[in-house]
């Protein structure tokens, strides 16, 4: 199916070409199927009615491609007031050109509508909903928010989590151990949106805190973190500062 979905191959079939070897030469080099399977897929009987239908489908394909080009051109013309914002958002790891445009289209560039970054994160639905009873939280599922924005940010967060030597990847790896990958990536998406709020408000580029950010905590914090990890393994330990070694 990959082979016969190539436009050049379809155009050759419509033109009357039936030789599998010639059709095989038109298949895009990125198609990963083995030549024998491609040759078998391109061998068959293509009649006049088939070519007629293929010609109609190719016409629809060309019309849709032209419409997409016109839409892209119109979007490009309307992007002028927002180019700086898109450029700034692209400095965040995981956010490409298309994602930056989608984010700006969803939230705009005036962050005055959101008093704090937390308000924007809440509006986007990237924070847990308030579901408590008798002082106990019954659910930690994300609340409903802007579906397009949330989806775009989560996709960007997955991309950022695969970037090496960055704060967002370090945050993802740290949270995944305790909360699982899905909740961890949502937390990364919330961090990215927080950074977006500051970037658009201040007009500055993204400043990465670095992959070692979580290791820069005070010795006491690191010790308590390690103690919790030891407790999860079924052991107990006590923390006693060594005089002259750990600063107060």
Secondary structure, DSSP 8 states (H G I E B T S, - for coil): -TTTTSHHHHHHHHTT---HHHHHHTS-TT--S-HHHHHHHT-S---HHHHHHHHHHHHHHHHHHHHHHHHHHHHHHHTGGGHHHHHHHTTSTT--HHHHHHHHHHH-S-GGGSSSHHHHHHHHT-SB---EETTEE----B----HHHHHHHHHHHHHHHTSSSSHHHHHHHHHHHHH-HHHHHHHHHHHHHHHHHHHHHHT-------TTGGGSS-HHHHHHHHHHHHHHTT--------TTTS--
